[in-house]
Amino acid sequence: MRAALAGASRPLGLVPTMGALHAGHLALIHRARSESATVAVSVFVNPLQFGPNEDFERYPRAFDDDVEQLRAAGVDLVYAPDVTTMYPAGFTTAVDPGPVGEGYEGALRPGHFRGVATVCTKLFATVAPDRAYFGAKDAQQVAVLRQVVGDLDLGIELIVLPTVREADGLALSSRNAYLDPEQRAAAPALHRALDAIVAVVRNGERNAQRAVERGRAELQTPLREAYLDVVDPRTFVAEPEIRTPALAIGSAWLGTTRLIDNEPIETSS
């Protein structure tokens, strides 16, 4: 990959993915293409960010279809290492992002953000992009990577694009393929819960508990709440009194599939 990029024109944009590409990924790629002389996409299902009882083995993989989509989108290079290339025998180093990765997704998936931070640091070191592109749906991941890039002086600009959604509000995700028809019909309630929180805050509510309870009313069976809260988008710390800018975050189970989503809260006060 380094040899292929040795004479690449700058700026260089990188879109890290785990494959099973959807319109959300393609939005990142189109943005990268619009402002980069060279666009690289990584495709790697990273075992370090999966827990022992998670879906690493069954995570959707569609490499040939992914490559066709990437070619059609004008991507210049695809970096698709195997696990032994990324983590050869004797590999022991890890990047721990600290408190920003400890709550919410970090609490539900111990070690997850250490795996994310480690793999992205390796990708950044290999590709050496000027910019890296991520979706806002994985907001805590974005906060973690901002911490890592800043703390380690990596000199990479992170570009974060708004979440791409289905017409009914469901955030696009490769894991949506796991949902059966009943679960798929129920799934948009998570986004409605976040919208309800945003609405009451815009109308003047500053008590976080009351705002969250308003959102919780939207989470009906078969959805089962994993978490629902309002946090600082940089630190992922929740305070009793909401101060903007803030982020309404939520996660809910549908069967064995867990969805995540968020909505920014911006007000003038």
C-alpha distance (Angstrom), angle and dihedral (degrees) to the residues before:
residue distance angle dihedral
M1 . . .
R2 3.79 . .
A3 3.80 90.7 .
A4 3.80 91.5 49.4
L5 3.80 90.4 51.1
A6 3.81 96.1 43.6
G7 3.79 94.6 100.8
A8 3.80 97.7 26.3
S9 3.78 118.3 140.0
R10 3.80 116.9 -113.0
P11 2.94 145.0 -87.8
L12 3.79 94.1 54.8
G13 3.79 119.4 -161.2
L14 3.82 123.2 -160.5
V15 3.80 125.6 -161.8
P16 3.83 109.2 -168.6
T17 3.83 113.2 -154.7
M18 3.78 141.6 163.5
G19 3.79 90.0 -139.7
A20 3.83 126.9 -118.8
L21 3.78 84.7 110.8
H22 3.79 123.1 -150.2
A23 3.80 136.7 172.5
G24 3.80 91.4 -75.8
H25 3.79 91.3 60.7
L26 3.78 91.0 44.8
A27 3.80 91.2 53.5
L28 3.81 88.2 57.2
I29 3.80 91.1 48.0
H30 3.80 93.4 48.6
R31 3.81 90.2 50.8
A32 3.80 90.5 48.5
R33 3.80 90.5 48.4
S34 3.81 91.2 51.2
E35 3.80 94.3 56.9
S36 3.82 105.8 25.3
A37 3.78 132.4 77.7
T38 3.82 88.7 -152.4
V39 3.81 127.1 27.9
A40 3.80 123.4 -162.4
V41 3.80 126.1 -176.8
S42 3.78 124.4 -164.5
V43 3.80 120.5 -149.7
F44 3.79 112.0 -166.2
V45 3.80 130.8 137.9
N46 3.78 97.8 -144.8
P47 3.82 113.4 -144.0
L48 3.81 92.7 -165.5
Q49 3.80 92.1 69.8
F50 3.82 95.1 52.3
G51 3.79 122.3 84.6
P52 3.83 122.5 -134.5
N53 3.82 93.0 -97.2
E54 3.79 97.6 39.9
D55 3.79 132.2 101.8
F56 3.82 103.7 -90.0
E57 3.81 93.8 126.7
R58 3.80 95.4 45.8
Y59 3.81 98.1 36.0
P60 3.84 106.4 130.9
R61 3.78 113.2 -91.0
A62 3.81 123.0 -175.6
F63 3.76 105.0 154.5
D64 3.81 100.0 161.1
D65 3.80 92.0 49.0
D66 3.80 90.0 45.3
V67 3.80 91.5 54.4
E68 3.80 91.5 50.3
Q69 3.80 90.3 52.2
L70 3.79 91.4 47.2
R71 3.79 92.1 49.8
A72 3.80 90.6 50.0
A73 3.81 90.3 49.5
G74 3.80 92.0 55.5
V75 3.79 98.7 -109.2
D76 3.81 111.8 166.8
L77 3.81 101.6 -156.1
V78 3.80 136.7 15.2
Y79 3.79 118.9 -156.9
A80 3.80 109.9 -159.8
P81 3.80 109.3 165.0
D82 3.78 122.3 178.2
V83 3.79 122.5 -123.3
T84 3.81 94.6 -97.9
T85 3.80 90.7 53.4
M86 3.79 92.0 52.8
Y87 3.79 96.6 37.9
P88 3.81 110.4 23.7
A89 3.78 122.9 -176.6
G90 3.78 110.1 -64.9
F91 3.81 95.4 26.0
T92 3.82 107.9 150.3
T93 3.82 108.7 148.2
A94 3.81 119.9 111.9
V95 3.79 135.8 178.5
D96 3.81 112.7 -134.6
P97 3.83 112.2 -163.7
G98 3.81 94.4 -161.9
P99 3.83 128.5 -142.3
V100 3.82 97.1 -9.0
G101 3.82 88.1 68.6
E102 3.79 98.9 43.3
G103 3.83 103.8 80.7
Y104 3.79 134.6 59.5
E105 3.82 106.4 -2.1
G106 3.79 89.3 16.0
A107 3.81 91.6 53.8
L108 3.80 93.9 45.8
R109 3.80 92.6 44.6
P110 3.82 108.2 34.7
G111 3.80 110.4 -153.6
H112 3.80 92.8 13.1
F113 3.78 97.4 117.9
R114 3.77 92.4 41.5
G115 3.80 85.6 58.8
V116 3.81 92.3 46.3
A117 3.80 92.8 47.9
T118 3.78 92.4 47.0
V119 3.79 96.8 48.9
C120 3.80 94.1 44.0
T121 3.80 91.5 49.1
K122 3.82 88.2 53.0
L123 3.80 91.7 47.3
F124 3.79 91.6 48.6
A125 3.81 90.2 49.0
T126 3.81 92.8 50.3
V127 3.80 99.9 41.7
A128 3.85 98.4 30.5
P129 3.81 93.5 -155.9
D130 3.78 125.3 -173.1
R131 3.80 90.0 -141.8
A132 3.79 134.7 17.8
Y133 3.80 122.2 -159.0
F134 3.81 127.2 -141.6
G135 3.79 137.5 167.9
A136 3.79 122.1 -113.3
K137 3.82 91.5 -130.8
D138 3.80 89.4 81.1
A139 3.79 91.9 53.8
Q140 3.79 97.4 158.2
Q141 3.78 89.7 50.1
V142 3.81 88.2 53.8
A143 3.81 90.7 50.6
V144 3.81 90.1 49.3
L145 3.79 93.1 49.9
R146 3.80 92.8 47.0
Q147 3.80 87.1 54.8
V148 3.80 92.5 48.7
V149 3.81 95.7 45.3
G150 3.80 91.2 48.4
D151 3.80 97.2 42.4
L152 3.81 94.3 46.9
D153 3.83 95.9 41.3
L154 3.79 91.7 -125.9
G155 3.80 93.8 161.6
I156 3.81 94.5 -139.8
E157 3.79 124.1 135.8
L158 3.81 112.5 -135.2
I159 3.80 113.2 -145.1
V160 3.81 113.4 -161.5
L161 3.80 119.9 -165.3
P162 3.82 127.3 -162.6
T163 3.78 118.8 -92.6
V164 3.79 114.0 -88.2
R165 3.80 111.9 -133.5
E166 3.76 142.4 -169.3
A167 3.81 116.1 -112.1
D168 3.83 90.5 -94.2
G169 3.81 93.1 53.2
L170 3.80 101.3 -99.4
A171 3.80 110.4 144.3
L172 3.79 112.4 -120.4
S173 3.80 113.6 -108.7
S174 3.78 135.4 159.9
R175 3.82 87.2 -126.5
N176 3.82 91.9 61.6
A177 3.81 84.7 84.5
Y178 3.82 87.4 73.5
L179 3.84 93.1 64.1
D180 3.79 120.5 102.0
P181 3.85 118.2 -142.7
E182 3.81 94.8 -91.4
Q183 3.80 92.0 48.3
R184 3.78 91.9 46.0
A185 3.81 90.5 53.3
A186 3.82 90.7 51.7
A187 3.81 96.7 43.3
P188 3.86 99.5 85.4
A189 3.83 89.7 65.8
L190 3.81 88.0 81.4
H191 3.79 90.7 62.2
R192 3.80 90.7 44.3
A193 3.81 88.6 55.3
L194 3.79 90.8 54.3
D195 3.80 91.9 45.8
A196 3.81 89.0 52.5
I197 3.81 90.9 53.9
V198 3.79 91.7 48.5
A199 3.81 91.3 48.8
V200 3.80 96.0 53.6
V201 3.81 92.1 46.3
R202 3.80 90.8 51.0
N203 3.80 87.1 51.1
G204 3.78 90.7 57.2
E205 3.81 106.9 -86.8
R206 3.79 111.0 143.3
N207 3.79 101.1 167.2
A208 3.79 105.4 100.7
Q209 3.80 95.4 -155.9
R210 3.80 93.1 53.9
A211 3.80 91.7 45.9
V212 3.79 92.0 50.6
E213 3.80 92.2 47.7
R214 3.80 88.9 55.6
G215 3.78 89.7 54.6
R216 3.79 92.8 44.2
A217 3.80 89.7 61.4
E218 3.81 88.2 69.8
L219 3.81 94.5 57.6
Q220 3.78 102.9 92.4
T221 3.82 129.9 169.5
P222 3.03 130.0 -47.3
L223 3.82 85.7 36.8
R224 3.80 113.1 84.3
E225 3.78 116.5 -163.9
A226 3.79 118.2 -120.6
Y227 3.81 93.3 175.7
L228 3.79 140.1 -26.5
D229 3.80 122.1 -173.9
V230 3.79 149.7 130.0
V231 3.80 116.2 -112.0
D232 3.77 143.7 169.9
P233 3.83 103.5 -93.2
R234 3.81 92.7 -137.8
T235 3.80 101.2 45.2
F236 3.83 102.5 21.4
V237 3.80 88.9 -134.5
A238 3.82 117.8 143.0
E239 3.80 119.8 -142.4
P240 3.85 127.4 -165.8
E241 3.81 89.7 -121.9
I242 3.78 117.0 52.3
R243 3.78 116.0 -127.1
T244 3.78 119.4 -176.8
P245 2.92 140.1 -92.2
A246 3.77 86.6 56.0
L247 3.77 138.4 149.1
A248 3.79 129.0 -130.2
I249 3.80 106.2 -146.3
G250 3.78 131.2 -173.9
S251 3.76 144.7 170.2
A252 3.79 130.0 -174.1
W253 3.77 138.3 178.1
L254 3.79 124.6 -123.5
G255 3.77 104.7 -174.9
T256 3.79 105.4 -52.6
T257 3.82 93.9 -22.6
R258 3.79 120.3 93.1
L259 3.79 120.2 -156.2
I260 3.81 125.6 -158.0
D261 3.78 129.9 -163.3
N262 3.80 142.5 153.8
E263 3.77 142.4 -168.6
P264 3.81 126.8 -154.2
I265 3.80 119.0 -124.0
E266 3.78 115.5 -148.1
T267 3.80 121.8 171.0
S268 3.77 134.6 162.4
S269 3.81 94.0 -121.9
